[in-house]
Structures are given as structure tokens and as C-alpha cells.
Amino acid sequence: MALTGRILAGALAAAGLFLVAAGSAFPSSGGVREHRLECFELRGEPGGPPLGFASLHRSDEPGATQLEWQILFHDSEGEGDIQVWHVETHDGQGRRWVWRERAAEDARSLVVESSDDCLELVEWGQRTALRQQLSVPANSFFPLELCERLREGEPPAADVALLDPLSNSIEQLRLVTLPAEHAPGAPESELRRYELLRADGSLFAAWTFLGKELVGFQWQRDGLVAVRVEAERVVRRTIATGFSRPSPEPAQGR
């Protein structure tokens, strides 16, 4: 497949990163029912053709928030697209993250549940379910939860850690906030960029906000770049082309 190898592995890892840092409670809508949708094309360079599509959803109900990525990596060689479905649930029962990736002849699911001091992982995709428990610092964030913090202009501490959903291991990263700039034509808003850097200084991921709107993100230096586009260009290629929610049956009887 055209997107396998270094670029795809980095994209999948960055798309599903789990962040751990000190911070306050999850940004809330105040109990108001609302839904937000932001859509992107994934490109090799900002002006290049689309190599994939992504949609970021937030749904709020009283007492609960759901954050969801739907990502489609387009196959230009006829071997089958790769789909990623990533959903985080934050409610009175705690926090839960479901990661599901699906290719033409392969599929894998990972469920992560968070407590104060550990992560419980259950993975499906082989003959038997794999279970693992990882110790983490207190006050942890899920990836889209971090995105919401950055959206509100409330970055956590500079030192963070992530759970790579491809290797189920934790990696240390540093969060850098770039100086704010006024965006052309929008004097009341600010263009802000946040970068996650590895210990060697290389880029793991970056997000760019205009005010409180996510207008772009990047996976890896010289990797895929996400460009904000109209929803109609993306929704029919993600939601309407075969995404299905992970079945809850495997988690029963735990």
C-alpha cells in the first residue's frame, strides 16, 4: 500500500497518541447539548492532492462528552484503504478510549480504560485477546482531550508522555507552544501552533488553531499535513464509506 512504512506508522501513532501530564478537569460545554464537526484532507504537502481524509467530532450531553476521529488513508495502488476509528468517552464512569484500525485483509481493536494511576489495555486482532496494564502518572489526558485543552488555550505542563497504539508502549515527549500571531483578515483571532517534540528534537505531531478552530495538524516532520476543508468533501468519504462502530461484545465478561 502506498502509505505503509514510515509515514503511515507515524501517522497512525500520532493519530492515536495518549498523553499524560498534570492538569485540571476536562473542558466542558456546561451540560449543553451540542455537536461540532471539523473536516480535513490529508496531503503529502499543503498544496498537494489528498492522500486521505479525517473528520473530528465532539458530541456533548449532560454529564458526558464524546470525542471522535474518523480517518481514511486512501490507497492509490488498489490494495485497499486503511480506516481508523478513534473515540474517547468522558463521563461519570471515567474515561475510555477505543481505537480501531481496518485494512483490506486485517483489523485490530484496542480498548484503553484509565484510572488514577494506570491504564488497562485490551487488544483484539489475534487468536486471543491481549491484556496489559501500564503504570502512568496521575492526572492523565487522552489525545483528543489534550486537543480540547489546546483549543481553549490551556496547554498542560511541557513534559508529556504518550501511549503508542501500535506498540502499546509509552514514549516521553515535550510540548512546545509557538508565539501567537494574528491571522490575516481576522484581527480578533490568533493563530496558534503547538508541537510535540521527541527527545532528539524531531517533530512527532503539531496542531494549528485559529481562535478555537482547529485549522490544521501535522504528523511527523515531512509527513502528512492536514488541511481544513468543507465537510461535504470529507464526510461522504469517511462516514458514508463503511465506517462502523466497534462492537461492544468483546468487552463483555471481562
Backbone torsions as a table, in degrees:
resi	resn	phi	psi	omega
1	MET	NA	146.1	-173.2
2	ALA	-63.4	-27.6	-174.9
3	LEU	-103.9	11.9	176.4
4	THR	-75.9	173.5	179.2
5	GLY	89.6	-152.5	-171.0
6	ARG	-60.1	-45.9	-175.6
7	ILE	-65.1	-47.1	-178.3
8	LEU	-67.6	-42.1	179.3
9	ALA	-60.3	-43.4	178.2
10	GLY	-65.6	-39.6	179.7
11	ALA	-64.3	-45.4	179.8
12	LEU	-62.9	-43.0	-179.3
13	ALA	-64.4	-46.7	-179.0
14	ALA	-66.4	-36.2	179.1
15	ALA	-63.3	-30.5	-174.6
16	GLY	-112.5	20.2	-175.5
17	LEU	-63.6	147.0	175.3
18	PHE	-115.5	123.9	-173.0
19	LEU	-106.7	144.2	-179.5
20	VAL	-127.2	124.1	179.9
21	ALA	-165.8	166.2	175.4
22	ALA	-76.3	141.5	179.6
23	GLY	-177.4	178.4	-179.2
24	SER	-95.1	-168.6	-174.3
25	ALA	-67.7	163.1	-179.0
26	PHE	-63.6	135.1	178.9
27	PRO	-57.9	128.5	-173.1
28	SER	-112.8	155.2	175.0
29	SER	-87.1	2.5	-179.7
30	GLY	77.7	23.5	178.1
31	GLY	83.1	5.4	-179.5
32	VAL	-85.0	137.1	175.7
33	ARG	-73.4	125.3	178.3
34	GLU	-158.2	161.8	177.5
35	HIS	-139.6	137.7	178.7
36	ARG	-128.6	140.8	179.5
37	LEU	-135.0	127.8	175.2
38	GLU	-127.9	133.5	-172.9
39	CYS	-123.9	148.3	-173.3
40	PHE	-142.8	151.1	164.5
41	GLU	-100.9	139.4	177.8
42	LEU	-98.1	123.5	-174.5
43	ARG	-130.3	155.5	174.9
44	GLY	-71.1	-28.0	174.4
45	GLU	-148.9	156.7	-171.7
46	PRO	-52.4	-37.0	-178.5
47	GLY	-97.2	8.5	-175.3
48	GLY	-85.2	176.7	179.1
49	PRO	-72.9	156.2	179.7
50	PRO	-69.1	132.0	174.6
51	LEU	-105.1	-8.4	-179.7
52	GLY	-175.6	-179.9	-176.5
53	PHE	-142.2	150.6	178.9
54	ALA	-144.3	142.9	173.9
55	SER	-130.7	135.3	-178.4
56	LEU	-115.0	122.4	-175.4
57	HIS	-117.9	145.8	167.0
58	ARG	-132.7	129.0	176.7
59	SER	-124.7	130.2	-179.8
60	ASP	-119.4	134.2	169.3
61	GLU	-128.7	160.4	177.7
62	PRO	-54.2	117.9	177.3
63	GLY	86.4	0.9	-176.8
64	ALA	-151.2	144.9	175.6
65	THR	-133.6	135.8	175.2
66	GLN	-121.0	129.3	178.1
67	LEU	-117.3	135.1	-170.1
68	GLU	-143.7	130.3	167.6
69	TRP	-100.4	137.0	163.2
70	GLN	-124.1	121.8	-173.3
71	ILE	-129.9	134.7	177.2
72	LEU	-125.5	118.0	172.9
73	PHE	-93.6	115.1	-174.5
74	HIS	-77.5	136.0	177.4
75	ASP	-98.0	119.1	-179.8
76	SER	-94.3	1.2	-176.7
77	GLU	-114.7	8.6	173.6
78	GLY	78.9	18.1	-178.6
79	GLU	-99.4	0.1	179.0
80	GLY	108.5	135.3	179.3
81	ASP	-72.5	163.2	172.3
82	ILE	-112.0	128.4	178.8
83	GLN	-114.9	139.6	176.3
84	VAL	-126.0	131.8	176.9
85	TRP	-124.7	122.6	-172.8
86	HIS	-134.3	119.2	-180.0
87	VAL	-133.3	136.6	175.6
88	GLU	-115.9	135.7	176.8
89	THR	-118.9	128.6	178.7
90	HIS	-124.6	114.3	-179.1
91	ASP	-152.3	-167.5	-178.1
92	GLY	-66.1	-16.9	179.0
93	GLN	-85.9	-9.8	-179.6
94	GLY	122.8	-148.9	-176.8
95	ARG	-127.2	139.3	-177.9
96	ARG	-142.6	137.0	-179.9
97	TRP	-126.7	126.7	175.8
98	VAL	-113.4	126.5	178.1
99	TRP	-119.6	127.7	-179.9
100	ARG	-135.7	127.7	176.2
101	GLU	-122.0	142.1	-175.3
102	ARG	-142.5	128.0	175.0
103	ALA	-119.4	-175.1	-174.3
104	ALA	-60.5	-41.5	-175.5
105	GLU	-125.6	21.4	-176.1
106	ASP	-153.3	152.4	177.2
107	ALA	-153.5	150.4	-178.7
108	ARG	-151.6	139.3	177.9
109	SER	-128.8	143.3	177.9
110	LEU	-135.7	129.2	176.0
111	VAL	-115.0	127.3	-179.2
112	VAL	-120.0	124.5	175.1
113	GLU	-117.6	136.4	-172.9
114	SER	-109.9	135.8	169.2
115	SER	-119.1	-171.7	-175.4
116	ASP	-63.7	-33.4	-171.5
117	ASP	-130.7	7.7	-178.9
118	CYS	-155.9	163.2	172.3
119	LEU	-114.8	135.0	173.7
120	GLU	-108.0	121.3	-176.3
121	LEU	-112.8	136.0	171.0
122	VAL	-130.7	124.8	-176.2
123	GLU	-119.8	136.1	174.2
124	TRP	-120.0	147.6	179.8
125	GLY	152.9	-9.5	176.8
126	GLN	-120.1	-168.3	-177.1
127	ARG	-64.0	-36.1	-179.7
128	THR	-127.7	155.5	177.6
129	ALA	-70.9	140.5	176.9
130	LEU	-103.4	128.0	-179.1
131	ARG	-116.8	141.0	-176.7
132	GLN	-151.6	147.3	175.8
133	GLN	-125.7	129.4	-179.1
134	LEU	-120.0	133.2	175.1
135	SER	-78.6	136.9	179.5
136	VAL	-138.4	160.1	174.9
137	PRO	-63.5	163.3	176.9
138	ALA	-69.7	166.6	177.2
139	ASN	56.2	65.7	-176.5
140	SER	-97.4	157.6	178.2
141	PHE	-120.4	144.3	166.4
142	PHE	-85.2	163.2	-172.0
143	PRO	-61.6	-47.0	-179.0
144	LEU	-73.5	-25.5	171.8
145	GLU	-62.1	-42.6	175.9
146	LEU	-61.8	-42.8	178.9
147	CYS	-57.0	-40.4	178.6
148	GLU	-66.9	-36.4	175.4
149	ARG	-62.7	-44.6	179.3
150	LEU	-66.1	-37.8	178.1
151	ARG	-57.8	-40.5	-178.9
152	GLU	-81.1	1.0	-177.8
153	GLY	73.2	31.3	-177.8
154	GLU	-124.8	65.7	179.6
155	PRO	-64.9	144.3	177.6
156	PRO	-77.6	-167.9	178.8
157	ALA	-58.6	157.3	-174.0
158	ALA	-66.6	-34.1	-177.7
159	ASP	-91.4	122.0	179.6
160	VAL	-131.4	168.6	176.4
161	ALA	-133.4	158.0	-179.7
162	LEU	-134.5	152.0	168.9
163	LEU	-98.0	114.7	176.0
164	ASP	-77.3	114.9	-176.0
165	PRO	-72.2	-7.7	176.5
166	LEU	-86.0	-34.5	-179.0
167	SER	-111.0	-7.2	-177.0
168	ASN	56.4	37.1	177.9
169	SER	-126.3	157.6	-176.4
170	ILE	-100.0	135.1	180.0
171	GLU	-123.5	140.2	180.0
172	GLN	-84.6	136.8	-179.7
173	LEU	-138.0	165.9	177.7
174	ARG	-123.0	130.9	179.7
175	LEU	-95.5	126.0	-178.7
176	VAL	-118.6	132.4	175.5
177	THR	-103.4	122.2	178.8
178	LEU	-83.0	152.1	178.9
179	PRO	-55.2	139.5	-179.4
180	ALA	-71.0	146.3	176.4
181	GLU	-129.7	147.7	175.1
182	HIS	-79.9	130.4	-178.0
183	ALA	-79.4	138.5	177.8
184	PRO	-56.8	133.0	178.2
185	GLY	79.7	-1.0	179.7
186	ALA	-138.8	70.8	-172.9
187	PRO	-65.0	-20.6	-178.5
188	GLU	-86.7	-9.4	-177.3
189	SER	-110.3	162.6	178.8
190	GLU	-123.1	141.6	174.4
191	LEU	-94.4	118.9	-175.8
192	ARG	-123.9	141.3	178.5
193	ARG	-127.7	133.1	176.3
194	TYR	-119.3	137.9	-179.6
195	GLU	-125.4	141.1	170.5
196	LEU	-103.6	122.7	-175.6
197	LEU	-116.2	142.5	173.4
198	ARG	-77.3	173.9	-178.8
199	ALA	-60.8	-29.8	-179.8
200	ASP	-86.5	5.1	178.5
201	GLY	89.0	-4.7	179.7
202	SER	-74.2	151.9	-177.2
203	LEU	-79.7	130.1	172.6
204	PHE	-95.7	-45.7	-179.9
205	ALA	-162.5	159.1	178.7
206	ALA	-148.0	149.9	177.2
207	TRP	-129.2	141.8	176.4
208	THR	-123.8	127.7	-179.4
209	PHE	-118.0	141.8	168.4
210	LEU	-111.7	105.3	-169.0
211	GLY	63.6	-120.3	178.3
212	LYS	-107.0	12.5	177.6
213	GLU	-98.1	132.9	172.4
214	LEU	-79.4	114.8	-175.9
215	VAL	-106.8	-10.5	177.9
216	GLY	-176.1	157.5	173.3
217	PHE	-151.4	167.9	-175.7
218	GLN	-143.4	140.2	174.5
219	TRP	-111.3	113.9	178.6
220	GLN	72.4	149.9	169.5
221	ARG	-69.2	132.4	-177.0
222	ASP	65.1	17.8	177.0
223	GLY	-99.3	-158.3	-178.4
224	LEU	-66.8	141.5	177.4
225	VAL	-116.2	133.3	178.8
226	ALA	-99.1	128.2	-179.0
227	VAL	-116.7	127.2	-178.8
228	ARG	-64.9	133.0	179.5
229	VAL	-138.4	171.7	177.1
230	GLU	-64.7	144.5	-175.0
231	ALA	-58.4	-35.9	-175.8
232	GLU	-61.1	-25.9	-178.4
233	ARG	-77.6	-14.7	-173.3
234	VAL	-115.1	-43.6	-171.9
235	VAL	-57.8	-41.5	-177.8
236	ARG	-68.3	-15.8	-179.6
237	ARG	-97.9	-11.4	179.8
238	THR	-114.1	-75.8	-176.8
239	ILE	-58.4	-39.3	-173.1
240	ALA	-87.8	2.7	-176.2
241	THR	-120.9	34.1	167.6
242	GLY	110.8	6.0	174.5
243	PHE	-67.7	135.6	176.2
244	SER	-135.2	146.1	-177.7
245	ARG	-70.2	142.5	178.0
246	PRO	-58.1	135.9	179.4
247	SER	-70.1	137.2	179.7
248	PRO	-78.4	-8.6	-173.0
249	GLU	-56.3	-42.5	-176.8
250	PRO	-61.7	-25.3	-177.0
251	ALA	-80.8	-13.0	-178.6
252	GLN	-73.3	146.2	178.0
253	GLY	81.6	13.1	178.2
254	ARG	-68.2	NA	NA
